[in-house]
C-alpha cells in the first residue's frame, strides 16, 4: 500500500482555459434585413480581434489519440510527464558502531547515495540530504549501507544524540569509550501528488541511543611506575526519542 503526500514548493503554472458563453439575442434587424450568415462567419471579425488583442489566452488544444489497444482517447496535446519511481537502495534497519575510544576520520557521503537523495528532493520538493545512520565521526561509512535520504530537518534532529555520543570520547577525555546505535523503525511507500510519482522503501521513523563506560586499562608500566589492570566500568545508556520524518 502507498501513503500519499503532496509535493512541496511546486510551481503551479497551468494553462487557463477561456470559455465564451454566447447568448441568443431577441432583437430584430432594422429595415427588414435578416442576417443569414453562419455563426462562424458572423463572429469571424470579433473572434479575430480577441485573438490579436493584448488579452489573448492560449487554450490547450484537445486531440484525439489512441491508446495501446487502439481505443480512441481524448488527451491534451503537449508534453506528457512520465511517472517516476524511486526505490531506496538501503535496506539495513539496525546499526551499531561498536565500542569507540576516539572520534573517527569523517568520510562524507559517496556520490551514489548523494544522487539518490537529490532524486527524492526533485520529486518531493524541499531540501534532502544523504543522512548517515551512524555518523561518520563515530565510524559510519558514506555508502548505501549506511546512508538513506532524509530531510534536512530530520538530519538536524539526529545531531542531538550524535553530538552527545561524540562528546563522550571527544571532549570528556580518553578514559571513556562509547557505542552508538541507530534503529529505523518504519519504512513507507509514498505516492507524491499531483504527478503520482512513487518513492518506495523510504525510512521515515528513527530512534537513536548510545552507551558509554570507562574503558579497560591493561596492566603494565614499569617497575618503578606500574599500571594496574582496570576493568571496564559499568555501562550507562542514553536513549533518544522516536523521531518521525514529516514529508
C-alpha positions in Angstrom: 0.0 0.0 0.0 1.0 3.6 -0.6 0.8 6.7 1.6 0.0 9.9 -0.2 1.9 13.2 0.1 1.9 16.4 -1.8 5.0 17.8 -3.5 6.2 20.9 -1.6 7.2 24.1 -3.2 5.8 23.1 -6.6 5.5 25.6 -9.4 1.8 26.0 -10.0 1.8 27.4 -13.6 -1.0 25.9 -15.5 -2.8 26.6 -18.7 -6.0 28.6 -18.3 -8.9 27.7 -20.5 -11.1 30.6 -21.6 -14.8 29.9 -22.3 -17.1 32.3 -24.1 -20.8 32.0 -23.5 -22.9 33.1 -26.4 -26.5 34.2 -25.7 -29.2 34.4 -28.3 -30.4 38.0 -29.0 -34.0 38.8 -29.1 -33.6 42.0 -31.2 -34.7 42.4 -34.8 -32.6 43.6 -37.7 -33.7 47.1 -39.0 -35.2 47.7 -42.4 -36.4 44.1 -42.8 -32.9 42.7 -43.4 -32.1 39.3 -42.0 -28.5 38.1 -41.3 -28.3 34.6 -42.8 -24.6 34.2 -42.3 -23.5 31.2 -40.4 -22.4 31.7 -36.8 -18.7 31.1 -37.7 -18.8 33.8 -40.4 -20.9 36.2 -38.3 -18.4 36.1 -35.5 -15.2 35.9 -37.5 -14.2 39.5 -37.1 -14.9 39.8 -33.3 -13.1 36.5 -32.7 -10.1 37.7 -34.7 -10.0 40.8 -32.6 -9.9 38.8 -29.5 -7.1 36.6 -30.7 -5.0 39.5 -31.8 -5.6 41.6 -28.7 -3.4 42.0 -25.6 -5.7 39.8 -23.5 -5.2 36.7 -25.8 -5.1 33.5 -23.9 -3.7 30.3 -25.4 -6.1 27.4 -25.0 -4.5 23.9 -24.9 -5.9 22.0 -27.8 -7.5 18.6 -27.4 -6.6 16.0 -29.9 -7.9 12.5 -30.4 -5.4 9.9 -29.8 -5.4 6.1 -29.5 -4.0 4.1 -26.6 -2.0 0.8 -27.0 -5.2 -1.1 -27.5 -6.3 1.1 -30.4 -9.2 2.6 -28.5 -9.7 6.4 -29.1 -8.9 8.5 -26.1 -9.2 12.3 -25.6 -5.9 13.8 -24.4 -4.4 17.2 -24.2 -1.7 17.9 -26.7 1.7 18.9 -25.2 4.4 17.4 -23.0 3.4 14.1 -21.3 5.2 13.8 -18.0 6.5 10.3 -17.3 5.7 9.0 -13.8 8.9 8.5 -11.8 9.5 5.6 -9.4 12.4 5.6 -7.0 13.2 2.6 -4.6 15.5 3.5 -1.8 18.6 1.3 -2.1 19.4 1.0 1.6 17.7 -2.0 3.4 19.6 -2.0 6.7 17.4 -1.2 9.7 19.7 -1.7 12.7 23.1 -0.1 13.2 25.9 -0.5 15.8 29.1 1.5 15.8 30.9 -0.9 18.1 33.0 0.5 21.0 34.9 3.6 20.1 37.6 5.3 22.2 38.1 8.3 19.9 36.3 10.1 17.1 37.0 8.7 13.7 38.0 10.4 10.4 35.0 11.8 8.7 34.2 10.3 5.3 31.3 12.3 4.0 28.7 10.8 1.6 29.6 9.0 -1.6 28.2 10.1 -5.0 25.6 7.3 -5.4 23.7 8.0 -2.1 24.0 11.7 -2.7 22.4 11.4 -6.1 19.6 9.3 -4.7 18.8 11.9 -2.1 18.7 14.6 -4.8 16.4 12.5 -6.9 14.0 12.2 -4.0 14.3 16.0 -3.5 13.4 16.6 -7.2 10.2 14.5 -6.8 9.1 15.6 -3.3 10.5 19.1 -3.1 12.2 20.7 -0.2 15.8 20.0 1.0 17.1 16.5 1.4 20.5 15.1 2.2 22.1 11.7 2.3 21.9 11.0 6.0 24.4 8.9 8.0 22.7 6.3 10.1 26.0 6.0 12.0 27.6 9.4 12.0 31.0 9.4 10.2 32.7 10.8 13.3 31.5 7.6 15.0 32.8 5.3 12.4 30.0 5.3 9.9 30.7 4.9 6.2 29.5 7.0 3.3 28.0 4.3 1.1 24.5 2.9 0.6 24.7 0.5 3.5 24.9 3.5 5.9 23.2 6.3 4.0 19.4 7.0 3.5 17.7 10.1 2.0 16.3 12.2 4.8 15.1 15.8 5.1 17.5 18.4 6.4 15.1 18.9 9.3 15.4 15.2 10.3 19.2 15.3 9.8 19.3 18.2 12.3 17.3 16.2 14.8 19.7 13.3 14.6 22.5 15.6 15.7 21.3 15.9 19.3 22.2 12.3 20.2 25.1 12.1 17.7 26.8 15.1 19.2 26.3 13.8 22.8 27.9 10.5 21.9 30.8 12.2 20.1 31.4 14.4 23.2 31.9 11.3 25.4 35.1 10.4 23.5 35.9 13.8 22.0 35.6 16.2 25.0 35.3 14.2 28.2 38.6 12.5 27.7 40.3 9.3 26.8 39.2 7.5 29.9 35.8 6.7 28.2 34.6 4.7 25.3 31.2 5.0 23.6 28.9 2.8 21.4 26.3 4.3 19.2 23.1 2.7 17.9 20.5 3.7 15.2 17.3 1.9 14.5 15.0 2.5 11.5 11.6 1.7 12.9 9.4 2.2 9.8 9.6 2.4 6.1 6.8 3.7 3.8 5.9 3.5 0.1 4.7 7.0 -0.9 2.7 8.4 -3.9 3.6 12.0 -4.5 0.8 14.1 -5.9 0.0 15.7 -8.3 2.1 13.6 -10.7 1.6 10.3 -8.8 5.4 9.7 -8.7 6.4 6.9 -6.3 9.0 6.6 -3.7 9.4 3.1 -2.3 11.1 1.9 0.9 11.6 5.3 2.4 12.7 5.3 6.1 10.6 7.8 8.0 10.8 6.8 11.7 14.1 6.6 13.6 15.4 6.0 17.2 18.9 6.5 18.5 20.8 5.6 21.6 24.3 5.3 22.9 26.1 3.6 25.8 29.4 4.6 27.4 31.7 3.4 30.1 35.2 3.9 31.4 37.4 1.8 29.2 39.5 -1.1 30.1 43.1 -0.5 31.1 45.7 -3.2 30.7 48.3 -3.8 33.4 51.7 -2.6 32.5 54.0 0.3 33.1 57.5 0.0 34.6 58.8 -1.5 37.8 59.1 2.0 39.3 55.8 3.1 37.9 53.5 0.1 37.4 50.0 0.5 35.9 47.4 -1.8 37.5 44.8 -3.5 35.4 41.4 -1.7 35.3 38.3 -3.5 34.1 35.7 -1.6 32.0 33.3 0.4 34.1 29.5 0.0 34.4 27.6 0.9 31.2 25.4 3.9 31.1 22.7 4.1 28.4 21.1 7.2 26.9 18.1 6.7 24.6 16.7 9.3 22.3 13.1 10.0 21.4 11.4 8.3 18.4 11.8 10.7 15.5 9.1 10.9 12.8 10.1 12.4 9.5 7.3 14.5 8.1 7.4 14.6 4.3 
